[in-house]
Amino acid sequence: MAKGPSIIPVTDLRRGAGAALKRVRASRRPVVITQRGRAAAIMLSVEAYEDREHERELLCLLARGEREIAAGKGHDLNSVLDEADSLLASE
């Protein structure tokens, strides 16, 4: 079962920012920063942020492809594979 995100009150973050950063880097999991008992911010390691951004970019490309296919603008699989083969052969 996946663990939920860690939660740190902002006062604890102020007192132990170094330890909080170390925990974020080690776990690569988000840490929720709370203020007055409510979620105020999310802290991520740079690596986790970059991974999520890469995933988001891929999802955006897939969504754009779906819209193009729905609009009849897509390319058939064989032409895409042929173009990929020729690009790989030229390297």
C-alpha positions in Angstrom: 0.0 0.0 0.0 1.4 3.4 -1.0 2.2 5.8 1.8 0.5 9.2 1.8 2.6 12.4 1.7 4.5 13.6 4.7 3.0 16.6 6.4 5.1 19.3 8.1 3.6 22.4 9.9 5.3 25.6 8.7 6.6 26.2 12.3 8.5 22.9 12.2 9.8 23.8 8.7 11.1 27.1 10.1 12.9 25.3 12.9 14.3 22.4 10.9 14.5 23.4 7.2 17.7 21.4 6.7 16.1 18.2 8.1 13.0 18.8 6.0 15.0 19.2 2.8 17.0 16.1 3.6 13.8 14.1 4.1 12.4 15.4 0.8 15.6 14.5 -1.1 15.9 11.1 0.5 12.3 10.0 0.0 11.6 11.8 -3.4 8.1 12.1 -2.1 6.2 15.3 -1.7 5.9 17.0 1.7 2.8 19.0 2.4 3.5 22.2 4.4 0.6 23.2 6.5 -0.3 26.6 8.0 -3.0 26.9 10.7 -3.9 23.2 10.1 -4.5 23.6 6.3 -2.3 22.6 3.4 -0.4 25.7 2.2 2.3 24.4 -0.1 4.0 21.2 -1.5 7.7 20.7 -1.3 9.4 18.4 -3.8 13.0 17.4 -4.5 14.3 18.7 -7.8 14.5 15.2 -9.2 10.9 14.4 -8.3 9.8 17.8 -9.8 11.7 17.1 -13.1 10.2 13.6 -13.3 6.7 15.0 -12.9 7.3 17.7 -15.4 8.6 15.1 -17.9 5.5 13.0 -17.3 3.2 16.1 -17.7 4.9 17.0 -21.0 4.4 13.4 -22.3 0.7 13.5 -21.3 0.3 16.9 -23.1 1.8 15.4 -26.3 -0.5 12.4 -26.0 -3.5 14.6 -25.5 -2.5 16.7 -28.5 -2.1 13.6 -30.6 -5.6 12.4 -29.5 -7.1 15.8 -30.6 -5.2 15.6 -34.0 -6.6 12.1 -34.6 -10.1 13.2 -33.7 -9.7 16.1 -36.2 -8.4 13.7 -38.9 -4.9 15.3 -38.8 -3.0 12.3 -37.5 -0.5 10.1 -39.3 -0.9 6.4 -39.8 1.4 4.1 -37.7 3.3 2.7 -40.7 4.4 6.2 -42.0 5.5 7.2 -38.5 7.5 4.0 -38.1 9.1 4.4 -41.5 10.1 7.9 -40.7 11.5 6.8 -37.3 13.5 4.0 -39.0 15.0 6.4 -41.5 16.0 8.8 -38.8 17.6 6.1 -36.8 19.4 4.7 -39.8 20.9 8.2 -40.5 22.5 8.4 -37.1 
